[in-house]
Amino acid sequence: MRALKRLLGRRGEAVEVSEARGVRTLHLGGQAIQSAMRLSAPDRLELAYTRAMMAFLLFAPAPREILMVGLGGGSIARFVHERLPRTRITAIELNPKVLAAARTYFGLPLEDRRLKVIVGDGAEHVPAYRGACDVVLLDAFDNLRSVRSLATAGFYATCRAALRPGGLFVVNFIADEPRLATYLALLGRAFDGRVLRLPSEDRINTIAFAFRDPAGPVRIAALARSARELERRYELPFGRFVRDLAARNAGDGSALRLGGEGS
């Protein structure tokens, strides 16, 4: 692995950029990969969890406003900016050195009318977006564990309040997070049990989708039809997402039941 740059972040945490086998990676205070970009395909979502988070398009195919807490290398923000031309995305990133790395080494575009980056604490900034977002994405970690201040009943309720009618809250968890069951229970209470889970393709991460409003069963056949169109448009494995959603969540084989987890 070839180190490209080492920056000093908040609280002395190292922000490091490295390259190996044609992939550039971002690390925060260790070897764990926070973001990745394949140099031969910089517009591709390289990490499995970033692809899984984009499964929100199955439920919200034409979002106008996305709010993201945790920028990392900016791969999702860049993907949305490039591939969803009618969508505006605002990213909140605590560490200014991470933002600098995203712009310098990972191709994050400069801000324009559809992309805005705020350097600050998500817990402080999200309340300002009450009723303003179609999708809220949470992808924030501290030493490979969910940030405690962003994994509370109060913060989850704040994210729900930020959503417009029909909105969706998407949370990235590490699958072996010791407090995962606790966090999912808190998320479920904040969203009245309307939560679905999706494992990433490599099973390292678990993505939770929490729905702001009451809705009937989620029909698998309808999701599969949407998946075929979304795969053509975005070149992401939406068909697999649907199959994994059906396998992981409660349902009767034809529909997913919001609020229950499968085996």
Secondary structure as GFF3:
##gff-version 3
##sequence-region A 1 263
A	DSSP	beta_strand	2	8	.	.	.	ID=ss1
A	DSSP	three_ten_helix	10	12	.	.	.	ID=ss2
A	DSSP	beta_strand	14	20	.	.	.	ID=ss3
A	DSSP	beta_strand	23	28	.	.	.	ID=ss4
A	DSSP	beta_strand	33	38	.	.	.	ID=ss5
A	DSSP	alpha_helix	48	53	.	.	.	ID=ss6
A	DSSP	three_ten_helix	54	58	.	.	.	ID=ss7
A	DSSP	beta_strand	65	69	.	.	.	ID=ss8
A	DSSP	alpha_helix	75	83	.	.	.	ID=ss9
A	DSSP	beta_strand	88	93	.	.	.	ID=ss10
A	DSSP	alpha_helix	96	105	.	.	.	ID=ss11
A	DSSP	beta_strand	115	119	.	.	.	ID=ss12
A	DSSP	alpha_helix	122	125	.	.	.	ID=ss13
A	DSSP	three_ten_helix	126	129	.	.	.	ID=ss14
A	DSSP	beta_strand	133	138	.	.	.	ID=ss15
A	DSSP	beta_strand	141	142	.	.	.	ID=ss16
A	DSSP	beta_strand	145	146	.	.	.	ID=ss17
A	DSSP	three_ten_helix	148	150	.	.	.	ID=ss18
A	DSSP	alpha_helix	153	161	.	.	.	ID=ss19
A	DSSP	beta_strand	163	174	.	.	.	ID=ss20
A	DSSP	alpha_helix	180	190	.	.	.	ID=ss21
A	DSSP	beta_strand	195	199	.	.	.	ID=ss22
A	DSSP	beta_strand	205	211	.	.	.	ID=ss23
A	DSSP	beta_strand	218	219	.	.	.	ID=ss24
A	DSSP	alpha_helix	220	234	.	.	.	ID=ss25
A	DSSP	alpha_helix	238	248	.	.	.	ID=ss26
A	DSSP	beta_strand	249	251	.	.	.	ID=ss27
A	DSSP	beta_strand	255	261	.	.	.	ID=ss28
###
